[in-house]
Amino acid sequence: MNKIIVPIDFSDYSEYALQAAASLAKKNDAEILALHMLELSDFMLTISGSALDEQTVFYLKMAEKKFHEFLDKPYLEGIEVTPIVKHFKSFVEVSEIAKEHNADLIVMGSHGTHGLQEMFVGSNTEKVVRHSEIPVLIIKEELKSVGFDNVVFACDFSDEAIPAYKKATKILSELGGQLHILYVNQPAERFRSSDEIENKLKEFLTKADCNTDNFKNVAITNAYTVEHGIFAYADKTSADLLAVATYGRTGIAHFFEGSISEDVANHAKLPVLTFKI
């Protein structure tokens, strides 16, 4: 891991993300690309000629000053930090910055859900996740550590999940944590016997890894819903990170039947790491 992008909007959540990225950067000797997206309004985009240039320069200067003050943190000492201010209209262009700089990871702060609110609906986080070709780590609160000793990667073990599984095992091995590959057996769906599940998982691992060595890291749990099974197992194993997959077509993908991965990312109290299939 060489470069980590952190979108900054000066909120507490973006500081939580910056702190997490700083810990990861120190651990991996990586550079942080601190990115502030100065979103121009439709009104400003209709201003013509020199007037637009003057206003753009004014807002850029203000943003740069506030940005440099925001980055003056003790926990960033000793880390190579490159501030980037872009006057784009949309956060979807974070993915373009990631490609341009060959970044390995995006770390973003985001609030959780309360009642009927959904974190990703229309949010900048959803836009970044939808368009990003690289993993996105979503931070919900200030973390005491980014050691990520216990990571749960929830998978349905379909052939379509193999690319996400490969990405997950690669980056999670770099983070150094214990990987738990979770399968949730649901009585409401087609309930599988122990032998059926074991054969399905071994077939998946043989296709993905050309061996079944990772079978020792597989866990099987029974639950009425996949979401409940993931959260219950995460509590049981004291997990500190959840990993899910995205398709990048309509936001957080329906990795399982329905919108399970979206629900997990929305409702989890833990950090969530997304991988695009």
C-alpha positions as CSV (number, residue, x, y, z in Angstrom):
1,M,0.0,0.0,0.0
2,N,1.7,3.2,-1.2
3,K,-0.9,5.9,-1.5
4,I,-4.1,6.6,0.5
5,I,-6.7,9.2,-0.6
6,V,-8.7,10.9,2.1
7,P,-11.5,13.2,1.0
8,I,-11.8,16.1,3.4
9,D,-14.9,18.3,4.1
10,F,-13.7,19.6,7.4
11,S,-16.3,17.6,9.4
12,D,-15.6,15.4,12.4
13,Y,-16.1,12.4,10.2
14,S,-13.4,13.4,7.8
15,E,-11.1,13.9,10.7
16,Y,-11.9,10.4,11.9
17,A,-11.0,9.2,8.4
18,L,-7.8,11.2,8.4
19,Q,-6.7,9.8,11.7
20,A,-7.3,6.2,10.5
21,A,-5.5,6.9,7.2
22,A,-2.5,8.3,9.2
23,S,-2.3,5.1,11.2
24,L,-2.4,3.0,8.0
25,A,0.2,5.3,6.4
26,K,2.6,4.9,9.3
27,K,2.1,1.1,9.3
28,N,2.7,0.8,5.5
29,D,5.1,3.7,5.0
30,A,2.4,5.2,2.6
31,E,1.7,8.7,1.4
32,I,-1.6,10.4,2.2
33,L,-3.3,12.4,-0.6
34,A,-5.6,14.7,1.3
35,L,-8.3,15.8,-1.1
36,H,-10.7,18.7,-0.7
37,M,-13.4,18.9,-3.4
38,L,-14.6,22.5,-3.8
39,E,-18.0,21.8,-5.3
40,L,-19.1,24.6,-7.6
41,S,-22.8,25.4,-7.7
42,D,-24.8,25.4,-10.9
43,F,-25.1,29.2,-10.5
44,M,-21.4,29.7,-10.5
45,L,-21.0,27.5,-13.6
46,T,-23.3,29.8,-15.5
47,I,-21.2,32.9,-14.7
48,S,-19.1,33.8,-17.8
49,G,-15.6,34.9,-18.4
50,S,-13.4,36.8,-15.9
51,A,-16.1,37.0,-13.2
52,L,-16.1,33.2,-12.9
53,D,-12.3,33.1,-12.9
54,E,-12.2,35.7,-10.1
55,Q,-14.7,33.9,-7.9
56,T,-13.1,30.5,-8.5
57,V,-9.7,31.9,-7.4
58,F,-11.3,33.5,-4.4
59,Y,-13.0,30.3,-3.2
60,L,-9.9,28.2,-4.0
61,K,-7.7,30.5,-1.9
62,M,-10.2,30.4,1.0
63,A,-10.4,26.6,0.8
64,E,-6.6,26.2,0.6
65,K,-6.1,28.3,3.7
66,K,-8.7,26.4,5.7
67,F,-7.4,23.1,4.3
68,H,-3.8,23.7,5.4
69,E,-5.0,24.7,8.9
70,F,-7.1,21.5,9.0
71,L,-4.0,19.4,8.1
72,D,-1.9,20.9,10.9
73,K,-2.3,17.8,13.1
74,P,0.3,16.2,15.4
75,Y,-0.7,12.7,14.3
76,L,0.4,13.6,10.7
77,E,4.0,14.3,11.7
78,G,6.4,12.1,9.9
79,I,3.9,11.2,7.1
80,E,4.2,12.5,3.6
81,V,0.9,14.4,3.1
82,T,0.0,15.9,-0.3
83,P,-2.9,18.4,-0.1
84,I,-5.0,18.5,-3.3
85,V,-7.8,21.1,-3.8
86,K,-10.0,20.5,-6.8
87,H,-12.9,22.7,-8.0
88,F,-15.0,19.9,-9.3
89,K,-18.8,19.9,-9.1
90,S,-19.2,16.3,-8.0
91,F,-17.5,13.9,-5.6
92,V,-17.7,11.2,-8.2
93,E,-14.4,12.6,-9.6
94,V,-12.6,11.2,-6.6
95,S,-12.2,8.0,-8.6
96,E,-10.5,10.0,-11.3
97,I,-8.0,11.4,-8.8
98,A,-7.4,7.8,-7.6
99,K,-6.5,6.7,-11.1
100,E,-4.4,9.7,-11.8
101,H,-2.2,9.1,-8.7
102,N,-2.4,5.3,-8.8
103,A,-3.8,5.2,-5.3
104,D,-4.4,2.0,-3.4
105,L,-7.1,2.9,-1.0
106,I,-9.7,5.6,-0.3
107,V,-10.6,6.3,3.4
108,M,-13.8,8.2,4.0
109,G,-15.7,9.3,7.1
110,S,-19.4,8.8,7.1
111,H,-22.2,9.0,9.7
112,G,-24.4,6.0,10.4
113,T,-28.2,5.6,10.1
114,H,-30.8,6.8,12.5
115,G,-34.4,5.6,12.2
116,L,-35.4,5.9,8.6
117,Q,-32.3,7.8,7.4
118,E,-30.0,5.9,5.1
119,M,-26.3,6.8,5.1
120,F,-25.6,6.3,1.4
121,V,-28.7,7.8,-0.2
122,G,-27.5,10.8,-2.2
123,S,-24.4,11.1,0.0
124,N,-20.9,11.8,-1.2
125,T,-19.8,8.5,0.3
126,E,-22.2,6.6,-1.9
127,K,-21.0,8.4,-5.0
128,V,-17.4,7.5,-4.2
129,V,-18.1,3.9,-3.5
130,R,-20.2,3.6,-6.7
131,H,-17.5,4.9,-9.0
132,S,-14.3,3.7,-7.2
133,E,-12.2,1.0,-8.8
134,I,-10.1,0.7,-5.7
135,P,-11.2,-0.4,-2.1
136,V,-13.0,2.2,0.0
137,L,-12.7,2.1,3.8
138,I,-15.7,3.8,5.5
139,I,-15.0,5.1,9.0
140,K,-18.1,5.7,11.3
141,E,-16.4,7.1,14.4
142,E,-13.0,7.8,15.9
143,L,-11.0,4.6,16.1
144,K,-8.7,3.7,18.9
145,S,-6.7,1.5,16.5
146,V,-6.6,0.4,12.9
147,G,-4.9,-2.9,13.7
148,F,-8.0,-4.7,12.4
149,D,-7.1,-7.9,14.2
150,N,-10.3,-9.7,13.3
151,V,-11.9,-9.0,9.9
152,V,-15.2,-10.6,8.7
153,F,-15.6,-10.9,5.0
154,A,-19.2,-12.0,4.3
155,C,-19.5,-13.9,1.1
156,D,-22.2,-15.9,-0.7
157,F,-19.5,-18.1,-2.4
158,S,-20.9,-17.7,-5.9
159,D,-18.6,-17.6,-8.9
160,E,-19.5,-13.9,-9.3
161,A,-17.9,-13.3,-5.8
162,I,-14.5,-14.6,-6.7
163,P,-13.0,-11.3,-7.9
164,A,-14.1,-9.5,-4.7
165,Y,-12.8,-12.4,-2.6
166,K,-9.4,-12.1,-4.3
167,K,-9.2,-8.4,-3.8
168,A,-10.3,-8.8,-0.1
169,T,-7.8,-11.4,0.8
170,K,-4.9,-9.5,-0.9
171,I,-5.5,-6.1,0.9
172,L,-6.5,-7.7,4.2
173,S,-3.3,-9.7,4.2
174,E,-1.5,-6.4,4.0
175,L,-3.4,-5.1,7.0
176,G,-2.2,-8.1,8.9
177,G,-5.5,-9.2,10.6
178,Q,-7.1,-12.5,11.0
179,L,-9.6,-13.1,8.2
180,H,-12.9,-14.8,8.9
181,I,-14.7,-15.8,5.7
182,L,-18.3,-16.0,6.6
183,Y,-21.2,-18.0,5.1
184,V,-24.7,-17.4,6.5
185,N,-27.1,-20.3,6.2
186,Q,-30.7,-19.1,6.2
187,P,-33.7,-21.3,7.0
188,A,-36.0,-19.0,5.0
189,E,-34.0,-19.6,1.9
190,R,-32.8,-23.0,0.6
191,F,-31.4,-24.4,3.8
192,R,-28.2,-26.5,3.0
193,S,-26.9,-29.4,4.9
194,S,-23.4,-29.3,6.4
195,D,-22.0,-31.5,3.7
196,E,-23.6,-29.3,1.0
197,I,-22.1,-26.2,2.4
198,E,-18.7,-27.7,2.9
199,N,-18.6,-28.9,-0.7
200,K,-19.8,-25.5,-2.0
201,L,-17.1,-23.7,0.0
202,K,-14.3,-26.0,-1.1
203,E,-15.3,-25.7,-4.7
204,F,-15.3,-21.9,-4.4
205,L,-11.9,-21.8,-2.8
206,T,-10.4,-24.2,-5.4
207,K,-11.6,-21.9,-8.2
208,A,-10.4,-18.7,-6.4
209,D,-7.1,-19.9,-4.8
210,C,-6.4,-23.2,-6.7
211,N,-6.4,-24.8,-3.2
212,T,-8.5,-25.1,-0.1
213,D,-5.9,-23.7,2.4
214,N,-8.3,-20.9,3.4
215,F,-11.0,-23.3,4.4
216,K,-9.5,-23.2,8.0
217,N,-10.6,-19.5,8.0
218,V,-14.2,-20.2,6.9
219,A,-17.0,-19.9,9.4
220,I,-20.6,-21.0,8.9
221,T,-23.5,-19.6,10.9
222,N,-27.2,-20.1,10.9
223,A,-29.4,-17.0,11.0
224,Y,-32.9,-15.8,9.8
225,T,-31.2,-13.0,7.8
226,V,-27.7,-12.5,6.4
227,E,-27.4,-9.1,8.0
228,H,-28.3,-10.5,11.5
229,G,-25.9,-13.4,10.9
230,I,-23.0,-11.1,10.0
231,F,-23.5,-8.8,13.0
232,A,-23.9,-11.7,15.4
233,Y,-20.8,-13.4,14.2
234,A,-18.9,-10.1,14.3
235,D,-19.9,-9.6,17.9
236,K,-18.9,-13.2,18.7
237,T,-15.5,-12.9,17.3
238,S,-14.9,-9.3,18.5
239,A,-14.5,-8.2,14.8
240,D,-13.1,-4.7,14.2
241,L,-13.8,-4.6,10.4
242,L,-16.5,-5.8,8.0
243,A,-15.8,-6.3,4.3
244,V,-18.4,-6.4,1.6
245,A,-18.5,-6.3,-2.2
246,T,-19.9,-3.7,-4.6
247,Y,-20.8,-3.9,-8.3
248,G,-20.5,-0.1,-8.9
249,R,-23.8,0.1,-10.9
250,T,-26.4,1.3,-8.4
251,G,-24.4,2.2,-5.3
252,I,-23.7,-0.5,-2.8
253,A,-24.4,-3.6,-4.7
254,H,-27.0,-6.3,-3.9
255,F,-24.2,-8.8,-3.2
256,F,-26.7,-11.1,-1.6
257,E,-30.4,-11.4,-2.5
258,G,-32.1,-8.1,-1.8
259,S,-30.0,-5.3,-0.5
260,I,-28.0,-7.1,2.2
261,S,-24.6,-5.5,1.5
262,E,-26.3,-2.0,1.5
263,D,-27.9,-2.8,4.8
264,V,-24.7,-4.0,6.3
265,A,-22.8,-0.9,5.3
266,N,-25.6,1.3,6.5
267,H,-26.3,-0.2,9.8
268,A,-22.9,-1.5,10.9
269,K,-21.2,0.3,13.8
270,L,-17.9,-1.1,12.7
271,P,-15.7,0.3,9.8
272,V,-16.7,-1.2,6.5
273,L,-14.3,-2.0,3.6
274,T,-15.9,-2.2,0.1
275,F,-14.4,-4.0,-2.9
276,K,-15.7,-3.5,-6.4
277,I,-16.4,-6.6,-8.5
